[in-house]
């Protein structure tokens, strides 16, 4: 008798990466013990198993890291020939490529994202960022014509847990290309690829202190923000913490860039290629379990095609494979932490309570670990929390519209403004919509596409400053008159 076709398990081997039992702080080119003496355990969210002990950097550790970065800045890095700086960045990029499997497996183990994504998106894009900014290092005067660019100094960089290695690359590559030194704090739940990156830094022969990595929770981040010898803070994370950082820095003269939350509209017109659009909707919200600041978490569908789109979407959602992130056939991996799972669950419950209609495909979840079934809400009013707040999980809210103006009104009806998507066959409509959407990035007939040459950043409560492209250099240079 015929049985349903299914995939055989295809797990990626995890022994490619050697995880130490415990890690110190990477300061001045070597691992040192935290003076705080505090440590915590970082886990695999798919198995709820401990992976390693990492250090909780305290005030004295932050001070030591900033001191190492200052010394490296003053003792040669900032005055090194730019073409020499470029060589280090090229070396880092090549090493990331050579060790890509190791990084991909570790990213997946520590963060819960599918190996297919860490292997095909996170790691290659991280390497691409280093290649791209290596190219700028000796061409800064062409990036800023008629100005004399010089580095800002020591940059404090704080990153979130959704794209740990990629966010590290977004932060470190432009800073180094422009001649700055850095102290970077990865997120509490995902420190391991940043700690493996320290090994790449050493392999590349980067002078000690140019890159310092300190682990810890929000307290470490707050110490870094308020350290008096830091010249610039670059932060990616929640709008709430971004606002707190902005308050702390007001009046200090320190530079600040913030890349914060989002609640993007993905807008489907009736002339869109529907099967392609459905793939874009799925990629827009279920990629990386929806832990994406630019996720297309509000779907705006033109009323005339609503039934068709929802039917196709539900059919497609039933084929998504949720489970072991190390399996090459997995589409949706584990939720990053228990805390995040609780936040998603609470917001989904609010959607049900407020009166939206929930759909979740039948799905068998692993017994251990943090999981959430891909979810879509229809019958959503704009005032519902699920239409207003960043859920940061695999949860889509669907709204409808009748005219392009209504779509713009609804899309812009949010405190955020990071990204948007437009699906239509008319080029003129794409351009008209892109002009009116208050979003830093507008994708047309695609979604979640990234390129190191393309600037990324927000409007309104999604933050300010751009990362990527020539724009991404600006926060890291002081421009004197030529
Ligand atoms: P946070 O904004 O708290 O975390 C981002 C980074 O900032 C982490 O490294 C964090 O450390 C650090 N941090 C926390 N508090 C401070 C502080 N007072 N000063 C300086 N640095 C600090 O995000 P969470 O991880 O707590 O996630 C909460 C929510 O934020 C999510 O549910 C999601 O909605 C949103 N979020 C949005 C992101 C985006 O890119 N738009 C990214 C991450 C989260 P630690 O890891 O210890 O908290």
Boltz pocket constraint, residues with backbone or C-beta under 6 A from the ligand:
constraints:
  - pocket:
      binder: B
      contacts: [[A, 158], [A, 159], [A, 160], [A, 161], [A, 162], [A, 185], [A, 186], [A, 187], [A, 188], [A, 189], [A, 216], [A, 217], [A, 218], [A, 219], [A, 220], [A, 221], [A, 222], [A, 223], [A, 225], [A, 236], [A, 237], [A, 238], [A, 239], [A, 241], [A, 242], [A, 244], [A, 245], [A, 259], [A, 260], [A, 261], [A, 262], [A, 292], [A, 293], [A, 340], [A, 343], [A, 390], [A, 391], [A, 392]]
      max_distance: 6.0
